[in-house]
Amino acid sequence: MQTEIHKCPDKYKLKFHGPQSGRAGFTLIELIIVLVIIGIASGLVGIMIGRGSDGVEMKTGTKEISSVLRYARNHSV
């Protein structure tokens, strides 16, 4: 049995480019670096948001304590 090889017209042939051919696109290393930078940035944002919520909890606590003290003062008078 012999297989036939069909010849494709030039417009359908695949052209393979070497690493230095000036092709458009990104390499795997570039994509990994960008993903690492995005990961670090999102981690820093998460830390900043976590710190901000501690301040909100403290403000809420001090307002509650001050309202209880006001109530006790007014009730004692």
C-alpha positions in Angstrom: 0.0 0.0 0.0 1.3 3.3 -1.0 0.0 6.6 0.4 -0.5 9.6 -1.8 1.0 12.9 -0.9 -1.1 15.8 -2.1 0.7 19.0 -2.8 -1.0 22.1 -1.3 -0.9 25.5 -3.1 1.5 27.9 -1.6 -1.2 30.0 0.0 -2.2 27.0 2.3 1.3 26.0 3.4 2.3 26.7 7.0 5.2 28.9 7.5 7.3 28.2 10.6 9.3 31.0 12.1 12.4 30.7 14.1 12.9 32.4 17.5 14.6 35.5 15.9 12.2 36.0 13.0 10.5 39.2 14.3 7.1 37.6 14.7 4.4 39.3 16.6 3.3 37.8 20.0 4.6 37.1 23.5 6.9 34.4 24.7 6.1 32.1 27.6 8.6 33.9 29.8 7.0 37.3 29.2 3.6 35.9 30.1 4.9 34.3 33.3 6.6 37.5 34.4 3.4 39.5 33.8 1.3 37.0 35.8 3.8 37.2 38.7 3.6 41.0 38.7 -0.2 40.8 38.7 -0.1 38.3 41.6 2.2 40.5 43.6 0.0 43.6 43.0 -3.2 41.8 43.9 -1.5 40.5 47.1 -0.5 44.1 48.1 -4.0 45.3 47.4 -5.5 42.6 49.6 -3.1 43.6 52.4 -4.1 47.3 52.1 -7.8 46.4 52.2 -7.3 44.2 55.2 -5.5 47.1 57.1 -8.2 49.5 56.2 -11.0 47.3 57.7 -9.1 47.3 61.1 -9.3 51.0 61.2 -13.0 50.9 60.5 -13.6 48.3 63.3 -11.6 50.5 65.7 -13.7 53.6 64.8 -16.9 51.6 65.3 -15.8 50.3 68.6 -14.8 53.8 69.9 -18.1 55.2 68.8 -20.0 52.4 70.7 -17.9 52.9 73.8 -18.5 56.7 73.7 -22.2 56.2 73.3 -22.4 53.8 76.2 -20.4 56.3 78.4 -22.7 59.2 77.3 -25.7 57.1 78.2 -24.3 56.2 81.6 -23.4 59.8 82.3 -26.9 61.0 81.3 -28.6 58.2 83.3 -26.6 59.0 86.4 -27.5 62.7 86.4 
